[in-house]
């Protein structure tokens, strides 16, 4: 709407304002409808891999978070981002097609999107993208990746952490704490949880007991 257009004029500005409305922060009333409109505005500025506004918009529509659920529109956004080479959004499209509540289930398409996402994440991880390695590692750990093994999960997550992905360090700490695909090492797990927690990764703080 025109009032939303006047509220923000850049990707970062619209994303920040949308987040504040979504969570009711910085003196703003919690307003999911306004947040969704602002994420859509942020999405309109998206170029290449800068897709955070679009991803939040799709998530709110997929989950019906304070707004009417709309899986068809969420899927449209995921497909568009996937076509731009966003591997994790290919995975999101595949997951939605595999287990929809409003759409018809499309198993073949779901598997095709999952495979495409897996391949794109693999290429990004090989190129040094730590967050892609983290996503790839969890696909192995949850057995969503073709031929997945816990050992492959551990290798991808260790690489993710080495590339300074905070999510990757949090994930790798989980494996170390539980001895999943790696030798159990509680001191190292807690060191990594502390590292991620000090940089505002909430789950790491909870796991560490902070």
Secondary structure, DSSP 4 states (H G I P E B T S, - for coil): -HHHHHH--SHHHHHHHHHHHHHT-TTPPP-HHHHHHHHHHHHHT--TT--HHHHHHHHHHHHTSSS---HHHHHHHHHHHHHTT-HHHHHHHHHHHHS-SSSPP-HHHHHHHHHHHHHHHHHHHHTT-HHHHHHHHHHHHTT-STT--HHHHHHHHHHHHHTT-HHHHHHHHHHHHHTSSS---HHHHHHHHHHHHTTT-HHHHHHHT-
